[in-house]
């Protein structure tokens, strides 16, 4: 038999050799316990403990957030989360910028911004002069309506008195009651939700097909044409007689701030923009002398 084979047999024999582990008290050498062991049993016990420990460590890493502490393990997930957070931050910055633009435009055009009177918001729109609203270039398709208005068939338009300038003439025109003004419907459709001042709904929601153009109710000047987070693409128009109209949730705006518009002229396209919108519709508000009024009392939408 070769030397190598003899060594292998000796090693295998050593694994099978029996040993006894005796535990005694140090003071009296009294035997407390005796255990029969072999090298093979010790190897198996140690191997079992190592495998069991490794199993529980791996299981702990898998089912707990501790895996994030392993270098390189969480890099991919963290990169994806960082991209999502960066996108959210960018969206918030854009929304904040739009809101700042909206607030600046309102502050620039309304002298006293929004005030409250008995819990109802009011707007002082006297900053825009009647001359800038009424000295508008006439268009052929609106000529018959204007002739009817100025001939007192629809409303009472003051005539220039002796020694009176144009500004005083139109200052007197501002006292005309709203019910005597001729207001064109911004669009025709069904009112899905009416004027509810007690619930903070200061206008009416009108349903209409997609891509329906929205019209200006009167001649006026665009005082707001931008986007806000809640109302989406919004346009507001200052009219004569201290009347302001708002058109919200549009898909497109056809006029810019500062432009003059004619009665019945398309100013926007119906849409579904803004967080307060749940479907294509127009949210239309009508304000007179700084207070919201029910548009259905003055305009027929059918």
C-alpha positions in Angstrom: 0.0 0.0 0.0 1.4 3.4 -0.9 2.4 6.0 1.6 -0.3 8.5 0.3 -3.0 5.9 0.8 -1.7 5.1 4.3 -1.9 8.8 5.2 -5.5 9.0 4.0 -6.5 6.0 6.0 -4.8 7.5 9.1 -6.8 10.8 8.6 -10.0 8.9 8.2 -9.2 6.8 11.3 -8.6 10.0 13.2 -12.0 11.3 12.4 -13.5 8.1 13.9 -11.5 8.1 17.0 -13.6 8.6 20.1 -12.8 11.2 22.7 -14.5 11.9 26.0 -14.9 15.4 27.3 -15.1 15.5 31.1 -16.2 18.5 33.0 -15.0 18.6 36.7 -15.1 21.1 39.5 -11.8 22.8 39.9 -11.8 22.7 43.7 -12.8 19.1 44.3 -12.3 17.5 40.9 -15.8 16.3 41.2 -17.1 15.2 37.7 -20.0 17.3 36.6 -20.5 16.0 33.1 -19.0 13.6 30.6 -19.5 13.9 26.8 -18.5 11.4 24.1 -17.1 13.1 21.0 -15.4 12.4 17.7 -13.7 14.8 15.3 -16.4 14.0 12.7 -19.2 15.0 15.1 -17.4 18.2 15.9 -16.9 19.1 12.2 -20.5 18.4 11.5 -21.7 20.5 14.4 -19.5 23.4 13.5 -20.5 23.2 9.8 -24.2 23.1 10.8 -23.8 26.2 12.9 -21.9 28.0 10.2 -24.5 27.2 7.5 -27.4 28.0 9.8 -25.8 31.4 10.8 -25.2 32.2 7.1 -28.8 31.3 6.2 -30.3 33.6 8.9 -27.9 36.4 8.0 -28.9 36.2 4.3 -32.6 36.0 5.3 -32.3 39.0 7.6 -30.6 41.0 4.8 -33.3 40.1 2.2 -36.4 40.9 4.3 -35.1 44.0 6.1 -33.8 47.4 5.0 -30.3 46.3 6.0 -29.6 45.4 2.4 -29.3 49.1 1.7 -26.1 49.1 3.8 -24.4 46.7 1.4 -22.1 48.7 -0.9 -23.4 48.7 -4.5 -26.7 46.9 -3.6 -29.0 49.9 -3.4 -27.4 52.1 -6.0 -29.9 51.3 -8.7 -32.9 51.8 -6.5 -31.5 55.0 -5.1 -30.9 56.3 -8.5 -34.4 55.6 -9.6 -35.8 57.2 -6.5 -33.6 60.3 -7.0 -34.8 60.7 -10.6 -38.5 60.5 -9.4 -37.8 63.1 -6.6 -36.0 65.3 -9.1 -39.0 65.2 -11.5 -41.3 66.0 -8.6 -39.2 69.0 -7.6 -39.1 70.2 -11.1 -42.9 70.0 -11.4 -43.3 71.8 -8.1 -41.0 74.5 -9.2 -43.0 75.0 -12.4 -46.2 75.1 -10.5 -44.8 77.6 -8.0 -43.5 79.8 -10.9 -46.9 79.7 -12.5 -48.6 80.7 -9.2 -46.2 83.5 -8.7 -46.9 84.8 -12.2 -50.6 84.6 -11.5 -50.3 86.5 -8.2 -48.1 89.1 -9.8 -50.5 89.7 -12.6 -53.4 90.1 -10.2 -51.5 92.4 -7.9 -50.4 94.5 -10.9 -53.9 94.9 -12.2 -56.1 95.0 -9.1 -55.2 98.0 -6.9 -56.5 96.4 -3.7 -56.3 92.7 -4.6 -58.9 90.6 -2.9 -60.8 92.0 0.1 -63.7 90.4 2.0 -67.1 91.7 2.9 -69.3 89.5 5.1 -67.2 86.5 4.1 -67.6 87.1 0.4 -64.5 87.9 -1.7 -64.6 91.3 -3.6 -62.4 92.7 -6.4 -61.7 96.3 -7.0 -61.4 96.4 -10.8 -61.6 100.2 -11.1 -57.9 100.4 -12.0 -58.7 99.7 -15.7 -60.3 102.8 -17.1 -63.5 102.7 -19.2 -61.8 104.6 -22.0 -59.4 101.7 -22.5 -62.3 99.4 -22.7 -64.8 101.2 -24.8 -62.5 102.9 -27.4 -62.3 99.6 -29.4 -62.1 99.2 -33.1 -65.5 98.1 -34.5 -65.8 94.9 -36.6 -68.4 94.4 -39.3 -70.0 91.3 -37.8 -70.6 93.1 -34.5 -71.9 96.4 -36.0 -75.6 95.6 -35.8 -75.3 94.7 -32.1 -73.5 97.9 -31.4 -76.1 100.0 -33.3 -78.8 98.4 -31.3 -77.0 99.0 -28.0 -76.2 102.6 -28.8 -79.7 103.3 -30.1 -81.0 102.4 -26.6 -82.7 99.2 -27.8 -80.7 97.1 -25.4 -79.2 99.3 -22.8 -79.1 103.0 -22.0 -75.8 104.4 -23.2 -75.2 108.0 -22.0 -74.7 110.7 -24.5 -72.0 113.4 -24.2 -73.4 116.4 -22.4 -72.4 120.0 -23.1 -68.9 120.7 -21.7 -68.5 117.0 -20.6 -65.4 115.0 -21.6 -65.4 111.4 -22.7 -64.1 110.1 -19.4 -67.0 111.6 -17.4 -69.4 110.2 -20.0 -68.2 106.6 -19.4 -68.0 107.1 -15.7 -71.7 107.6 -15.8 -72.0 104.5 -18.0 -70.5 102.4 -15.1 -73.7 102.9 -13.1 -75.8 100.9 -15.6 -77.3 97.9 -13.8 -76.0 94.5 -14.9 -79.4 93.3 -16.0 -79.5 96.1 -18.6 -76.3 94.9 -20.3 -76.4 92.6 -23.2 -74.1 89.6 -22.4 -73.2 87.0 -25.0 -73.1 83.3 -23.8 -69.5 82.2 -23.7 -70.7 78.9 -25.2 -73.9 76.8 -25.4 -74.3 73.7 -23.2 -75.7 72.1 -20.2 -74.9 73.5 -16.7 -73.6 70.6 -14.7 -73.0 72.6 -11.5 -74.5 75.9 -10.7 -73.6 79.0 -8.7 -73.0 78.0 -5.0 -71.7 81.0 -3.2 -72.1 79.3 0.2 -69.8 76.5 -1.0 -67.2 78.7 -2.6 -68.3 78.0 -6.1 -68.5 81.4 -7.6 -69.5 80.5 -11.1 -71.2 77.8 -13.3 -69.8 74.7 -14.9 -70.9 74.3 -18.5 -70.6 71.0 -20.5 -69.8 71.2 -24.2 -68.0 69.0 -26.8 -64.2 68.9 -27.1 -62.6 71.7 -29.1 -65.6 74.0 -28.6 -64.5 77.7 -28.8 -65.2 79.9 -25.8 -66.3 83.5 -26.6 -66.0 86.8 -24.7 -69.3 87.9 -23.3 -68.6 91.6 -24.0 -65.9 93.9 -25.3 -63.0 94.2 -22.9 -59.3 93.9 -22.1 -57.6 90.6 -21.1 -56.2 91.1 -17.6 -55.1 87.5 -17.1 -54.1 84.8 -19.5 -52.0 82.2 -17.9 -52.0 78.8 -16.0 -52.6 78.0 -12.4 -52.3 74.7 -10.6 -56.0 74.5 -9.6 -57.8 76.2 -12.5 -55.4 75.2 -15.3 -55.4 77.6 -18.3 -57.4 80.6 -17.3 -58.3 83.8 -19.0 -60.0 86.9 -17.3 -61.4 89.9 -19.1 -62.2 93.4 -17.7 -65.4 94.9 -19.3 -67.1 98.2 -19.0 -69.4 99.0 -16.1 -67.0 97.3 -13.6 -67.7 93.8 -14.9 -65.1 91.1 -14.9 -65.5 87.6 -16.5 -63.3 84.5 -15.8 -63.0 81.5 -18.1 -61.2 78.5 -16.5 -60.0 74.9 -17.2 -59.3 75.7 -20.9 -57.2 73.5 -23.1 -55.8 76.5 -25.1 -55.8 80.3 -24.7 -56.2 82.4 -27.8 -55.6 85.8 -26.3 -52.7 87.2 -24.2 -52.7 89.6 -21.3 -53.3 93.2 -22.4 -55.1 92.4 -25.7 -58.5 93.9 -26.4 -61.3 91.6 -27.4 -64.7 92.0 -29.0 -68.1 90.6 -27.8 -68.5 87.1 -29.2 -64.8 86.8 -30.2 -63.2 83.4 -29.5 -60.7 83.7 -26.6 -60.1 80.1 -25.6 -60.8 76.4 -26.3 -62.8 74.3 -23.8 -60.6 71.8 -21.9 -59.9 69.8 -18.7 -56.8 71.5 -17.2 -56.2 72.1 -13.5 -56.5 69.9 -10.4 -60.1 71.1 -9.8 -61.3 69.8 -13.2 -62.7 66.2 -13.7 -63.7 66.4 -17.3 -64.0 68.8 -20.3 -66.0 71.8 -19.3 -66.0 75.6 -18.8 -66.0 77.1 -15.4 -67.4 80.6 -16.0 -67.5 83.3 -13.4 -69.1 86.8 -13.6 -68.1 89.6 -11.2 -69.9 92.9 -10.9 -68.7 95.8 -8.8 -66.2 93.5 -7.1 -68.6 90.7 -6.2 -69.5 87.4 -7.8 -73.0 87.0 -9.2 -74.8 84.0 -10.7 -74.2 84.1 -14.5 -77.4 82.1 -15.1 -79.4 85.2 -14.0 -78.0 87.2 -16.8 -77.0 84.8 -19.6 -78.9 82.0 -21.3 -76.5 79.0 -21.9 -79.1 76.8 -23.7 
